[in-house]
Amino acid sequence: MMGSHSRKGKNAFETESLGIPFIVHWPEGIDGGRVTDVLFSVPDVLPTTMSLAGIGEKIPEEVEGIDFAKKIVDPTIKIEEEPEGILLLLHNSRGVLSKDYTLQLQEENKARGHKKAADLKAAYLFDNKNDPYQLTKIPLEEKPEAAKKLLNILAKELERTNDPWFQKRKYSEVVPYRS
């Protein structure tokens, strides 16, 4: 964070912490430029680099990420499986990053090893388009359609990854778990 939002370190949902560039240098294979209109996440690194290296057919079936190699080679290509939002995880927070909004659900901090369930401290959105520096936390009630969409993505992703929040159905009054 380097002092942004008066914080240090990486444990934050603000863009300064989340926005890590994925840089590919391959003058023989890729024209210079930027691809900035995709939601690229850590699980996407392996399949994308394998495909760029010419071994895309060897990507294990168990790999959860998306192969963005074609998009990197030709930025005009549309990737059909591109997600609407990507899961964000911190020790006491869960959320979703979309192109328009960042959702965060944050627990009260608790002492390490404390077994009792924590309470939900905050649930809010950032408007990534109109507030790119994420200075204003928006209560979920103020953007109900955006909140509903992101909470549904969050529930689906927590289930898909079998996250402890899904296993315990944490904050089910806010997160619409399907099962």
C-alpha positions as CSV (number, residue, x, y, z in Angstrom):
1,M,0.0,0.0,0.0
2,M,3.1,2.2,0.5
3,G,1.1,4.7,2.7
4,S,-2.0,4.8,0.5
5,H,-5.2,5.0,2.6
6,S,-2.7,5.4,5.5
7,R,-1.8,1.7,5.3
8,K,1.2,-0.4,4.7
9,G,1.6,-4.0,3.3
10,K,-0.6,-6.1,1.0
11,N,-3.5,-7.1,3.3
12,A,-6.1,-4.8,1.8
13,F,-8.9,-4.9,-0.8
14,E,-8.0,-1.5,-2.2
15,T,-6.7,-1.3,-5.8
16,E,-3.2,-0.3,-4.6
17,S,-2.9,-3.7,-3.1
18,L,-4.9,-5.7,-5.7
19,G,-3.6,-4.2,-8.9
20,I,-0.5,-6.2,-9.5
21,P,0.6,-6.1,-13.2
22,F,1.2,-9.4,-15.1
23,I,4.0,-8.5,-17.4
24,V,5.0,-10.7,-20.4
25,H,8.1,-9.9,-22.4
26,W,8.2,-11.8,-25.7
27,P,9.2,-9.6,-28.6
28,E,9.1,-12.5,-31.1
29,G,5.5,-13.5,-30.1
30,I,3.7,-10.4,-28.8
31,D,3.4,-6.9,-30.1
32,G,4.1,-4.3,-27.4
33,G,1.1,-2.9,-25.6
34,R,-1.4,-3.5,-22.8
35,V,-4.4,-5.7,-22.1
36,T,-6.3,-4.0,-19.3
37,D,-9.8,-5.0,-19.8
38,V,-9.7,-8.5,-18.2
39,L,-10.0,-9.8,-14.7
40,F,-6.8,-11.7,-14.4
41,S,-6.1,-13.5,-11.1
42,V,-3.4,-15.7,-9.5
43,P,-5.0,-19.0,-10.7
44,D,-4.8,-17.7,-14.3
45,V,-1.0,-17.4,-14.3
46,L,-0.2,-21.1,-14.8
47,P,-2.5,-21.9,-17.7
48,T,-1.7,-18.6,-19.4
49,T,2.1,-19.1,-19.2
50,M,1.9,-22.7,-20.2
51,S,-0.1,-21.8,-23.3
52,L,2.2,-18.9,-24.2
53,A,5.1,-21.4,-23.8
54,G,3.5,-23.7,-26.4
55,I,2.4,-26.4,-23.9
56,G,-1.2,-25.4,-23.5
57,E,-2.4,-28.9,-24.3
58,K,-0.5,-30.1,-21.2
59,I,-2.5,-27.9,-18.8
60,P,-3.8,-30.3,-16.1
61,E,-7.5,-30.7,-16.0
62,E,-7.5,-29.8,-12.3
63,V,-6.1,-26.3,-12.9
64,E,-8.8,-23.8,-12.0
65,G,-7.4,-20.8,-13.8
66,I,-8.3,-19.3,-17.2
67,D,-5.9,-19.4,-20.2
68,F,-5.6,-15.8,-21.3
69,A,-2.8,-16.4,-23.8
70,K,-4.9,-15.7,-26.9
71,K,-6.0,-12.4,-25.4
72,I,-2.4,-11.4,-24.7
73,V,-1.3,-12.3,-28.2
74,D,-4.3,-10.5,-29.7
75,P,-6.1,-8.1,-27.4
76,T,-9.2,-7.9,-29.7
77,I,-10.0,-11.6,-28.9
78,K,-12.9,-12.2,-26.5
79,I,-12.3,-14.9,-23.8
80,E,-15.7,-16.6,-23.3
81,E,-15.0,-18.0,-19.9
82,E,-13.8,-14.6,-18.5
83,P,-15.3,-14.2,-15.0
84,E,-17.7,-11.4,-14.0
85,G,-15.8,-11.2,-10.8
86,I,-12.8,-12.7,-9.0
87,L,-12.7,-14.0,-5.5
88,L,-10.7,-12.0,-2.9
89,L,-9.4,-13.5,0.3
90,L,-7.8,-12.2,3.4
91,H,-7.6,-13.9,6.8
92,N,-10.6,-12.0,8.0
93,S,-12.3,-10.8,4.8
94,R,-13.8,-12.2,1.7
95,G,-14.9,-10.3,-1.4
96,V,-15.2,-10.0,-5.1
97,L,-13.5,-7.7,-7.6
98,S,-15.4,-6.9,-10.8
99,K,-14.7,-4.3,-13.4
100,D,-17.2,-1.9,-11.9
101,Y,-17.1,-2.7,-8.1
102,T,-15.1,-4.2,-5.3
103,L,-17.2,-6.0,-2.6
104,Q,-15.7,-6.6,0.8
105,L,-17.2,-8.5,3.8
106,Q,-14.9,-8.0,6.8
107,E,-14.9,-9.8,10.1
108,E,-14.0,-8.3,13.4
109,N,-10.4,-9.0,14.1
110,K,-9.9,-11.8,16.6
111,A,-6.9,-13.2,18.4
112,R,-5.2,-16.0,16.6
113,G,-6.4,-19.4,17.8
114,H,-9.7,-18.0,19.1
115,K,-12.3,-20.6,18.2
116,K,-15.4,-18.5,18.7
117,A,-17.0,-17.2,15.4
118,A,-16.3,-13.6,14.8
119,D,-19.0,-11.0,13.9
120,L,-19.2,-9.3,10.6
121,K,-17.6,-5.9,11.1
122,A,-18.3,-4.3,7.7
123,A,-20.0,-5.0,4.3
124,Y,-19.5,-2.5,1.6
125,L,-18.7,-1.7,-2.0
126,F,-16.2,0.5,-3.8
127,D,-17.3,2.0,-7.1
128,N,-14.2,1.3,-9.2
129,K,-15.3,3.5,-12.1
130,N,-16.5,6.6,-10.4
131,D,-14.2,6.4,-7.4
132,P,-11.0,4.9,-8.8
133,Y,-9.0,5.8,-5.6
134,Q,-11.6,4.0,-3.5
135,L,-12.1,6.8,-1.1
136,T,-15.8,6.1,-0.3
137,K,-17.2,2.9,1.1
138,I,-20.7,2.4,-0.1
139,P,-23.1,0.4,2.1
140,L,-24.7,-2.5,0.3
141,E,-28.2,-1.0,0.6
142,E,-27.2,2.0,-1.5
143,K,-26.4,-0.2,-4.6
144,P,-28.7,-3.2,-4.1
145,E,-28.4,-4.6,-7.7
146,A,-24.6,-4.4,-7.7
147,A,-24.5,-5.8,-4.2
148,K,-26.8,-8.7,-5.1
149,K,-24.8,-9.6,-8.2
150,L,-21.5,-9.6,-6.3
151,L,-22.8,-11.5,-3.3
152,N,-24.1,-14.2,-5.7
153,I,-20.6,-14.4,-7.3
154,L,-19.1,-14.5,-3.8
155,A,-21.3,-17.4,-2.7
156,K,-20.6,-19.3,-5.9
157,E,-16.9,-18.8,-5.6
158,L,-16.8,-19.7,-1.9
159,E,-18.6,-22.9,-2.7
160,R,-16.4,-23.7,-5.7
161,T,-13.2,-23.3,-3.6
162,N,-14.8,-25.0,-0.6
163,D,-13.7,-22.0,1.5
164,P,-14.1,-22.2,5.3
165,W,-16.7,-19.5,5.1
166,F,-18.8,-21.7,2.8
167,Q,-18.1,-24.8,5.0
168,K,-19.5,-23.0,8.0
169,R,-22.1,-20.9,6.0
170,K,-20.7,-17.8,7.6
171,Y,-22.8,-14.7,7.4
172,S,-25.6,-16.5,5.5
173,E,-27.8,-13.6,6.3
174,V,-25.7,-11.6,3.8
175,V,-24.1,-14.3,1.6
176,P,-26.7,-16.2,-0.5
177,Y,-25.3,-19.7,-0.3
178,R,-27.1,-22.2,-2.6
179,S,-26.8,-25.2,-0.4
